[in-house]
Amino acid sequence: MVSVIIPTLNAEIYIDDLLSSLKGQSVKCEIIIVDSSSLDKTASIAASGNAKTVTVRQEDFNHGKARNIGVQEATGDIVVFLTQDALPFDKRCLENLLKPLESSGIVASYGRQMPRSDASPVECFARLFNYDDKPMIKGRGELSNLGIKTFFFSNACSAIKTKEFKELGGFPENIVMFEDLIFAAKAILKGYKIAYVPEAKVFHSHNFSLMQQFHRYLDAGISLRNNAWIFEHATANREGLTFLREEIKYLSANHYFRWIPYAIAESVFKFAGFWFGLHGINPRRATTGVAPTINNA
């Protein structure tokens, strides 16, 4: 039995297509929606699609907590996590995602994210750079080569063995993001391995503004600052510079010349946000006095 867990918030425009795609998968599954009190038709669409729905208050939402609640409701030996706006590429998406878990040493897997048709050139490159077509098994042995990217793991499309998920304590509930990376780090440091499965593909992309990227990377920096133990095991590399260099090559080769200044500006905003977060500087709290709003998607 496989249980698919999907946190939602006002997901009306996505959820019907996602449920239809899951019903057509080559692997049968139960579907559990953890809904943050949506104000649209998300809950009714989920009910009509025979998905089990658990409702939480928006103010109580937490990326790790919502998924942990879903696992508590799950009956499957494996739990699959999808975001509300991740759409399986084909009917074998789940089947391919689950294949590595047949090995006793692999505790989790994650799939490839493909850009949607409306993705900007910079977003298309980000998906190509972070999710290539080469499968990978990551464990402690990759730390010296990959550094902190050894722990990279995405809940936009992932699968975890339920027994080991619970034994490892589930997802952390005290951070605004990177609950998936923190879980992967704990698993790998315990001797387990994580698989990247490019054959398990979903359409998933966002056209974030510069300020949205700043705030996302601010949250990323804050989350890693609050889990600084990770740096005792893995070093941060110069991935940002490599990303920008390859991005400019991609934009030039595809004649997206007008996007090059934007790509440079986006890299600056990302770096600034991450640096502020990593050094404990949160401009939002300084100006508003409140914690950031967490986006469910």
Summary of the structure (lengths in Angstrom):
residues: 297
radius of gyration: 18.7
end to end distance: 25.7
largest distance: 50.8
contacts: 991
relative contact order: 0.15
helix: 49%
strand: 18%
